[in-house]
C-alpha cells in the first residue's frame, strides 16, 4: 500500500511546487514592491521537580525517587511574503547528570505559501492535530515530539487539508537502502492525510485523519523470515468538536488495521467523549470517557518465570504519536509505561473534574479517574484502580508561570498483577514546575 501512494504523492508535490513557481515569477504592482521582513527570537525555559513513590515495576531501584529536570529552547524565526523559516535548538536533562543530557534541533523548517491558501513546509517540525490524542506535541515530555517530514496543504474558506510525508534512514548510501533502527523517529515511512472543516456561522468542527505507517521489520543483514522488510499499518478515524457558548463537546473514533513490524495482523479501535461547561468566569466542570481496545487475555507469568505472550491478531489500540500525558491520568501508567510481559489489555477511563479560578491568573483543577482494562481477564476483575489528580497554576508574569500537582491512586489486585507495582494501595506522585518564556527580540523592517 505504501508503494502505491508514492506516485500520487509525487504528483501532488509537483503540482504544489508549480503553483509556488508561478507565484514567485508573477510581477508585483509597483505600489506593493516593498515587502515587510519580520525576525523573532524567543527563549523557553522549563524546570520541573518530581517525587515518585510506588507504581513502578518490581525491579525499580528505589521506592521513592526525587529529581529535578530542565529543558531550554532557543527559537529563531524569520518571515516575509511567501516564505517563513524557523529553527529551535533544545537541551534537556537531569540536574547533576554528567554527559547524559540531550541536545538537538527540535525544529528546523522552511515554509513556502501563496495568497491562494496553498503551502509547503519542509524539515523538522511539530505536528499537532485535533485534541492531540493521535498526533501531538507531547510537550510534557522533556524531549517532546517533532518529525522530519514534508507537509503540503491548503487552508481557506473553512477548509484545511494537510498531506504529510516522512521517509527516514540511518545513513546516506550511494546505492541501495539501509535498515532503519534506533533513529530519531519511531517509523521509517509515514503518510498522513488530515482534513478539517469548520461549519460557517455554527460552532461545529469536523476532522478526518488517515495514517499509513511503515515500520522496519526483520533484522539488518537477515535472510528468510528475518529479511529486512517494511510492514504497513493504517489508522482511520474522525474527530468532532461542538462549542456553543459556555459548552464544549468533543468526540472521536479511530480504527487501526494492517500489520505490525512482526507481520502480525492488527484490528484495534478506540472511542472517546468529553464534555466541558463553564458555569461562570470562576467555575467549570468536565466529564468524559475513553475506551481503547486491548489484546485477548494471555497468561501472565509468575515472578521469576520467562515467556512472552503471543497473539494471532493484535487488538491493542496504539495511540501512536499523541500527547499521552493529557489523557488517562497524570501518573502516566498507561501508554507511557508498559504492562508486564508486554501484555496490552487496553483501557477504560471514566473521569470527572472541576476547575476554579478565584483570582486572575490562578487556576485550580481536580479530576477523578475510574480506570479499568478493556479485556476480559480470567480470575481477575477488570478494575485497575481509582485515581485523583490535583493541579494548581499561577501566571506570575506574562512570560512566567508556576504550577504544581499531586496525584494519588488506589490500585487493585489486578493493577498489581498486570503492572507489578510495589505497593498497589499507596501510589503517589508530586511535581512542580516553572516555565519562563520571554520574547527577546521582535523586529520588522
N, C-alpha and C positions, 0 to 999 in steps of 0.2 A: 504494500500500500504506500509506503514511504517513497519508493522509487517512482511510482506513478504520479506523485504530487510534484516532483521536481520540474517537469516541463511546464505545468500550469503556473507554478510559482515563478519560474524564469520569465515566462511571457508577461506576467503581472508586473514584475520588476522592470522589464524593458519598457512597458507602457508608461509606468510612472516616471522613469528617468527621461523618457522622451518629452513628457509634459514639462519636466523641470528644464530641459534644454531649450524648449520653445519659450518658456517663461523668461529664461536668462537672456536670450537674444532679442526679445521684444523691446524696442526702444521706449524709454520712459519720456513722458512730456517734460519739457524743459522746466516748468514750474515745480515739478516733483523730483528734479535731478538730485538734490541733496538728500542723503539718507541719514538717519539717526543711528549712531552706534551706542551700544549700552554694554558696560562692563560692571560685573558684580563680584565681590569677594566676601565669603561668609565663613564663619567658624562654628562648629558644633562640638561641644564637649559634654560627654555623658559619664558620670561617675555613679556606680551602684555598689552597694554593700548587701550581702546576703548572709542569713543564718539558716542552716538546714538541719532538721532533726527528724530522722525516720524517713521512710518512704523509698529507700534505696534497696538494691539487691543484697543478697546475703554476703557478698564479698566486699562490701563497702569498707573502706579502711577505718572510718571513724563514724560513730553515731551522730556526732554533731560537727558540721563543717561551717567555718566562718571565713569570709574572704571579701576583698574589695576589687572591683573591676573598673576599667576605664576604657573609653573609646573617644578618639579625637578625629574629626573630619575637617579638612580644609577644602572648600569648594570654590572653583573659579568658573565664571560663566561669561560668555560674550554673545551678543545678539545684534543683528541688523536685519534689514529687509531680506527675507527669503532664506536666511541662514541663522542657525543657533548652535553653539558648542558648549560643552560643559565637561569639566574634569574635577573629580573629587578624590583626594588621597585620604586613606583611612588607616589608623593604627588602633589596635585593641589588644588588651592583655590584662593580667592579674598583677596587682601591686606586689612587688618583691620578686617576681619571677625573673629568671636570667635567660636571655636569648630565646624565649619561647613565645614572645608576643607576635602578633600578626600585623604585617604592614602590606597593604596592597592598594590598587586603584579600585575604588568602589564604583566609580563612574568614569567613563571616558567615551563620549559620544558626540556625533555631529548630526544635526537635523536640517534638512532642506525642505522648504514648503512653498506653496503657491497661494495666491489670493483666492483660488477656487476651492480650498479646503484639502487638497492633496498634500501628503508629506511622506518623507522617507527619513528614518532615523537609524543610524548605523553605529555599532560599537557596544561597549559595556554599559548597561542601563538598568534601572529599577523598573520592574513590571508590577503593576498593581491594578487589579480589576475587581469590580463589584465590591463585595464585602471582604475581599482578600482571603476567602476560605480556600480557594484553589490556587490562585497566583497572587502573591502579596509581597510586600517589602520585608516582612518578618523583622521589623526594626527592634523588637525587644531583644533578640539575639545580638550579641556584640558584633559578629561578622555580618549579619543581615544578609539579604538576598539581592543579587544582581546577576544579569545574564548577558552573555556575548551573543547578540542577535542583530538581525536586520528587521526593522519594523516599518511596514508600509501601511498607509491608511488614508482615510477620508473622514473629515468631521465637518458637519454643516447641516442646517435645517432640521435639527433634532436627531440626525443620524450620525453614528460613529461606527466605522468599520476598520479593524486593525488586523493585518496579517503579519505574523511573527515567524521568522525563520532562523533556526540555530543549527550550527554544524561544528562540532568540537573535535580536536585532535590533540595528542600529547606532543608530537614533534612535527617539524616540517620535512617532508621527504621529497626527493627528486622524482620518484615514481612510486606508485602503489600507495596503499593506505597505511594506517597504523592501528594498533589495538588501543582503544581508549579506556583507561582505568586510572583512578586516582587524580583526575584533573580538577580544575576549579568549578566544573559544572557536573551535576549528577547524571546527565544524559549525554549521549553522543549526537543525536539528532532530535530536533523538536520543531514541529509545525503547529502553529496555533492560529485559529481564526475566531475573532470576537466581534459580535455585532450588538450595538445598543441603540435603543430608540426611546426618546422622551416624548410622550404624547403632548401635543400642543394644548395649552390652557387647561391641563388636567394633571394632577400630581402623581402620574404613573410612569414608571420607567421599566423597561424590559430588556434583558440581555440573553444572548445565546452564545455559548462557548463550546468550541471543538478543539481538541488537542490530539496530535499524533506524536507519540514519544518513542524514539528509538534508543533502546538500551543495549549495551555491548554484552553479548553472551559468549560462552566458551572461554578459552584461555589463549593467551598470546603464544603463538607457535604450536598450538594444539592441532590435533587431527581427529577425524571421525566426528563423534558427538561433541568433542571439545574444540572443534574448529571455530575460530572467531566468527561471529555472525550477529548481525543486528536483529533484535526482536522488537516488534512494534506493539504497543498498547495504545488504546484510544480512550478518550473521555468526551462525553457529550452531555450537555445539560443546559439549564436555564436559571435565571435569577430575576425576581420581580421585586420592585420596591414601590410602595404606595405611601405618600406623605401629605395627607390633608391636615393643614393647620398644626395642632399640637400632637397629632398621632403619627406614628411611623410604623409601617408593617413591612417585613421582608420575608420572602420565601424562596427556596431553592431546591432543585433536584438535579442530580448528576448520576450518570451511569458509566462504569468502566468496563471495557472489554478488550479483546486482543490476547496477547501472550506476554509473559514477563521474560526476563533475561535467561531463565532456565527452561524456556519453551513450555511453560505450564499455562493452560487456558485461564483467562480472567473473566469473571462475571460478578461484578460488585456494584453497589449503589448506595446513595445517601440522600437524605431529605432533611430540610431544616425549616423552622418557622420562628420568627421573632417579632414581638410587638412592644413598642415603647409609647408611653404617654407622658407628656409634660403638663402636670396639673397647674403649675404656676412657674414663675421665674425661679422659685426656690426648690420645688419638689417634683420629682419624676419617678416613674416606675417602669420596669421592664420584665418580660417573661418570654420564654421560648423553649423549644425542644429540638434536639439534634438526634438523628438516627443514622449510624454508619454501620453497614453490614459487616459481618465477620465470618471467618472460616468455620467450617464444621468442627465440632469438638474433637480434639486429639488428647490422648493420654499424656498428662504432664509428668515427666519422670520425677521420682523422689530425689531428694538431695543426695549427691554422690554418684548417681547413675548417669549414663550417657545416652544420647539418642536425640534425634530431631524429628519433628512432625513432618509428614508428607501429605500433600493434597492432590487429588486429580484435577480439581477446579479451585482456583483461588477466589474466595468470596469476600475477602477482606478489602474494604474500600480504603484507598490510599489518597489522602488529600494533597498529594504531590508537593507543590512549591508554595503553599499558603503560609499565612501568618498564624501559625498554630497556637501561639500563646493567647490570642484573642478569644479562643473558644475552649470549651471542655475543662475549665477551671485553671486558675493561675499557677497551680503547683506543677503543671506540665507533666503529669503522669502519663498522658495519652498523646500519641502521635509525635512525641519528642523522645520519651523513653520507651523502650520495647518491653513486652511481656516476656516471661521466662520461656526458654526453648523456642523463641521466635513464633510462639502461638499468638494469633491475632483474632480475638473473639469479637471484634467490633465494639461499638459503644452506643449507649443511650444516655443522653444528657438532658435532664429536665431541670430548668432553672428559673428563678425569680429573684428580683432585686429592686432596690430603691436608691435614688440619688437625692442629695440635699446640698444646697448651696446657700448657706446662711448669710454670707457676705460676698462681695465682688472678689473674684479671684480664688476663693476657697471652694473646693468641691469634695464631697464625701460620698462614698458608694459602698454598698454592701450587697452581696449576691450569695444565694444558697443554690447548691447543685445536688441533685439526686443522680447518682452515677450507677450504671449497670451495663453488663455485656449485652450484645445483641444475639449471641449464640446460645442455644440450649446446652447446658452443662450437665453431665452425668454426676449425680450425687452432690451437686453444689447449687446454691442459689445464684440467680443472675446478679443480684445487688453487689456492687463493689464498695459502696460507701456513701457518706453524706459529707459534703464539703461546704465551708463558708469562706468567702473572700471578702476582706475589708480593705478599702483603699482611701487615701486622702491625698489631695494635691493642692498646692498653693502657688499662684503666679506671683513671685516676689517682685520681678520687674517684667517689662515687656519681652525681654530676652533671657529670663532666668526663671526656672520652675523647680520647685522641690516637691517630692512625692514619697510616700511610704505606704507599706501594706503589710497585712498579716493574713495567713491562710491556715486553716485547721481542717483536718479530715478525720472523720470517724470511719475507719475501714472495717471490712468484714473478713470472715474466713476465706471467702472467695478472692478478695483482694490480696490477702496474704499468700494464698496458694499460687495465684497467677503472676503476681508481681514480686514474690519473695521479699516482702517488706520486713524490716527488722522489728517493728512494733506497729501492728496494724491499727491499734486503737489510739495512737499518740503521734500522729503525723502533723508536723508543724513546719512553717516556713515564714520567715520575716525578711523584709527588704526595705531599703530606702534608696532614693536616687536624687541627683541634682543635675539638671540639664541647663547649660548655658550656651546660647546660640546667637551671638551678636552678628549683625550685618556690618562688616568692617568698611567696605568701600562700595559705593554705588555711584557711578558717574556716566554721563551721557554727553556726546559731542556730535 
